[in-house]
């Protein structure tokens, strides 16, 4: 059995374990701002890590994404609590 779904109880962004999806394509200003506030790490499982406690936040930027790429995310996160 895998880890149970749950969303972090963190209420502040400072120090949050934040996964970065496509950081090589991000503007330098975004990377700099994030590095000042959070523990930025490469995306390993993105939403799965978010809802199982492996990450406190996920930032997706860079490549254009369609509705079909992001539409499941609110449902998954809501169901995880």
C-alpha angles and dihedrals in degrees: 000000000000128000117296120251117257137140121234119263091223112133100183130060096216108104095004116154097244125186118214120212114199096355093163088070097046123110113258090239091060093049092048093049092049094046089056093055112026145033098256117204135172116268111262103163103351109193094016090057091045094055095041096050098256091117135023095209142005126213117198116188140135110054120064111254130200129225090259090059096057107021096093094052100080091048094049094047093045092050090050090059 
